[in-house]
Amino acid sequence: MLELPFFFYLTVFFIFGALFGSFGNVVILRLPLEQNIAFPASHCMSCHAPVRWFDNIPIFSWLILRGKCRHCGQKFSIRYMLVEFLMAILFAACFYRFGLSWTLVEMLIFTFGLVVCTFIDFDHMILPDEFTLGGLAIGLVGALVSPEREFLPALGGAFMGGGFFLLMAYVYFIMTKNEGLGGGDIKLAAWIGAVLGWKAIPFVIMSAAIIGSVFGIAITLLQKKDFKTAIPFGPYLALGAFLYMFGAKPLSDWYFSIFLPEF
């Protein structure tokens, strides 16, 4: 009898995530171009025909229409469906990990923001202040009002995450006279620290650096680019945050209990 409600809620959050994934696609496309995210309604970029509600069902509409406009046959990127599916999986995973709690609400907001920022960074090499600074503020306020979090670890996380990357950017600039990290990465790290706490920052930074280096080298070699070619680092910070959220937190806590038992 207890299994049915669990899977029911899991399905609800999957659907909920898919809907937010559909909205996220709009934000990813329009926000960097400074376009209104509400108007006009979704439409084909080729023939400008409006997308009817039955053709705008997350995941399924793309599959049913085989990724094409019903009116002109123009192909839609598979990424629209992938973003919806990714958001659905992550929302369901958040419920599985945190249950019905105040933390769940915070993590759903956090997840939506990280996914949107990831794809905007891939497309435009920018991390919008609307998400990074807005997320930082929400993370700190959430720590103040949530009965499940404490404010000081959140504030420490914000300073630790943002401060580390600010220091790295400054040192790199002094040594090379070039910018190595964008301001968006600094704000994103501060946002992650505000939500996950200061103990998350070492793991997030280390995992992001390792994964980012591997993918950066692979992409550079495959595309035959120069190793000085800039790559977005925000997506790897987001991935590090997700790894910490969904599995690495106990490992990180164990590490701190050995070397910093008083914390």
N, C-alpha and C positions, 0 to 999 in steps of 0.2 A: 504493500500500500504506500510505502514511503518513496518507492522508485518513480511512480508516475508523476508526482509534483516536480521532482528534480528534473526529469527529462522534458516535462512541459515547460518549465522555466528556461531550460537550456535552449529549447526551440524558440521560445519567445525572444530571448536575447540574440539568437542567431538572426531572426527576422528583423529585429530592431537594429542590429548592426548593419544588415544589408541595406536597410532604408537610409541609415546615416552614411553608408558608403556611397549611395546614389547622390545624396546631397554633397558629400565630400568631393565627388567628381566635379560638380559645378564650382565649388570653391577653388579647387585645384586649377581649373581652367580659367576662371574669371578674376580671382583676387589679384594675381600678379599683373594682370592687364588693367587693373583698376576699374573693372566693370561691375555693374550691379549684380549681386549674386541671386537676387529674387526675380528680377525682370530683365529681359523677357523670359517667358517660360522656355523649357528645353525645346530645342529645335535642331533640325539637320543643318549642319554648317555649309552644306552644298546647295540644297534646293530651298532651304529656310522654312520648310514645312514643319509645323509644330508637332512635337512628339505626343501622341495621344496617351491617355492614362494607361490603356491596356498594352501599350508598347513601351511603357516606362516602369515595368515591374522589375525590381532589381534581380540581376543574375538571369532569371528565366526569359525575359524579353530578348536579351542579347542572344541567348541560345536558340530561341524559337525563330527569330529573324535572321539567324546565322550571321549576326554582326553587320547587318545591312539596313539602310533606310527603307521603310516600306514603300515610300513614294518614288524615289529616284534610284535606289539600289546602291547608293554610295556606302562604302564600307566604314564601319565604326571601329575604332581601335579596340582590340581585345582587353586593353588595360582598363576600360570602363568596368567590364565585368569582373576583372581580377581585383580591382580596388573594392568593389562591393563584396566580393567573396572574402577577401582578406579582412575587411572590417567586420563582417559577420562572424568569422572564426574568432577574431580577437575579442569581440564583445561576449561571445559565448564562453571563451576562455576566462575572461574577467569574472563572469558569474561563477564559473567552476572553481576559480581560485579564491575569490573573496566572499562568495555567497551574497545574500541580501543584506547589505550593510551600507553604512555611510561611505566607507572606503570604496565600495563598488561604484558609487556615483562619481567619486573623484577619479577613479581609474578609467571609467568610461569616457569622461571628458578628456582626460590625459591621452587616452588611446586615440580618440578621434583627432586630436590636435597633432599627435606625432605622425599619424599616417598621412594627414594632409600636408604637413610640413615636409615629410620625406619626399613626396612626389613633386612638390613645388621646387624643392632643392634640386632634385634630379633634372627638372625641366629648365629652371632659370638660375640656378646657383644662388638662390636667395632664401632666407628664412624670414617670413613676414613678422613684423613687430606685433601685429594684431594677435598672433598666436604665441610668440615667445615671451613678450612682455606681459601680454594678457594672461598667459598660462602661469607665468611667475607670480603675478598678483593673485590669481585664483588659488594657486598652490599654497601661498602663505596664508591667505584668508581661510582656506580650508583647514590648515593646521591649527588655526586659532579656534575655529568653531567645532571641529570634529572631536567627538569624545574618544575616537580611536587613534588619534595622532597627537603629537606634542609640537609646540611651536619652535622651540629652540633647535631641535634636530633639523627641522625644515629650513629655518633661517641659516643654520650652519651649512646645510647642503647647498643653499643658494650661493652663499659666499664662497664655499669650497669649489663648487663646480665652475661658477663664473670666474672666480679669482684665479684658478689654475690655468684656464685657457687665456685669460687676460695676461697673465705672466708669460705664458708660452708665446703668445703673439708679440709681446713687447721684446722678449729675448730674441726671437727670430728676426724681428725688424731691425734690432740693433746690430745683429750679426750679418744680415744680408741686405739691409735697406729695402727689403721687399715685404709685402704683407703675406704672411703664411696662413693665418686664420682670419676669417671674416667675423665681424661683430655679431652676426647671427648665431654662429657657433657658440660664442661666449654666452649669449642670452639663453640659448637652448640648454646649455649645460647648467646654467643657474636655475632654469625652470625644472629640469630633471631633478636637481638636488632639492628644490623646494617641495617636490611631490614625494620623492622616494627617500629623502633624508641623506645626511652626510655620509653615512656608511655605504651608500650605494655608489658614490662617486668613483672610488678607486676601481671597482669592478667595471663600471660603465666605461670609464676612460680606457682601461686596459683592453677590454674586449672590443671596443670600437676601433682602437688603434691597430690591433691584430687583424681583425676582419677587414677593416678599411685598407690596410696595407696589402693584404692578399688579393682582394678584389681590384684595388688600384693597379697593382703590378700586372694582374691578368688582363684587365681591360686595356692597359697601355700596350701590352704585347700583342693582343689580338687585333687592336685597331692601329697598330704600328705608329703610335704617337710618341712624342718626346716625354721623358720621365718628369719633366718640369710642368707638364700639362696639369692644370688645376682640376681636382675632382671634388665633388660635394662631400663634406664630412658629416653633415647633419643626419643623413640616413643611417650611418653606422652608429652614431650616438643614440638614435632612436632604437636601433636593433639591440644595442647594449642595454638600454633601459627595459626593453621587453624581456630580454633574457633574465635580467635581475628580477623583474616582476613575477615571471612564471616558473622560475626554478632555481636561480642562483642566490636568492636572498639567504636561505639557510647556510649555504656554503660560505657566503660573505660573513654572516654572523658568527659562524664557527671560527673563521680566520681571526676576526677581531677578538673573540673570546680567548684565544691563545696568546696573541701578541699585545692586546690592549684589554685585559680582563675588566678593568674598572669602567670601561665604556660599553 
